[in-house]
Amino acid sequence: MDDRTELFTIGQLARRTGLPVRTIRFCSDLDLLSPTGRSPGGYRRYAVARLVAALRAAS
């Protein structure tokens, strides 16, 4: 699985992209970025491709 299809928690996505968790959560709260799925524990999971699309739409 590569970064475009792998799902990450907010913290993992922040480390992978260099963006602050707060920025990713802000995008999510504004519905610019929606979770791709949930982990068995209920954590939101995001795909890098969705984050890239959200950042492009916001700029």
C-alpha positions in Angstrom: 0.0 0.0 0.0 1.4 3.4 -0.9 0.8 6.9 0.7 -2.1 7.6 -1.7 -4.2 4.7 -0.5 -2.8 4.1 3.0 -4.9 5.5 5.8 -3.4 7.5 8.6 -4.5 9.0 12.0 -4.3 12.7 12.3 -1.0 12.4 14.2 0.5 10.1 11.6 -0.7 12.3 8.7 0.9 15.4 10.5 4.2 13.6 10.8 4.1 12.4 7.2 3.2 15.8 5.7 4.9 18.2 8.2 1.6 20.0 8.8 0.6 20.7 12.4 -2.2 18.4 13.8 -4.1 21.6 14.5 -4.2 22.5 10.7 -5.4 19.1 9.7 -8.1 19.2 12.4 -9.1 22.7 11.4 -9.6 21.5 7.8 -11.6 18.5 9.1 -13.8 20.7 11.3 -14.6 23.0 8.3 -15.5 19.9 6.3 -12.7 20.6 3.9 -11.2 17.2 4.7 -13.4 14.2 5.6 -12.1 11.0 7.1 -11.7 8.2 4.6 -12.7 5.7 7.4 -12.4 4.8 11.0 -10.0 2.5 12.9 -11.5 -0.4 15.0 -10.9 1.9 18.0 -13.0 4.7 16.4 -10.1 7.0 15.4 -10.6 8.9 12.2 -8.4 7.8 9.4 -7.3 9.9 6.4 -5.8 9.3 3.0 -2.9 11.7 1.9 -4.7 12.2 -1.4 -7.8 13.7 0.4 -5.5 16.1 2.3 -3.8 17.2 -0.8 -7.2 17.8 -2.5 -8.5 19.7 0.5 -5.4 22.0 0.6 -5.7 22.6 -3.1 -9.3 23.6 -2.8 -8.6 25.9 0.1 -5.8 27.8 -1.7 
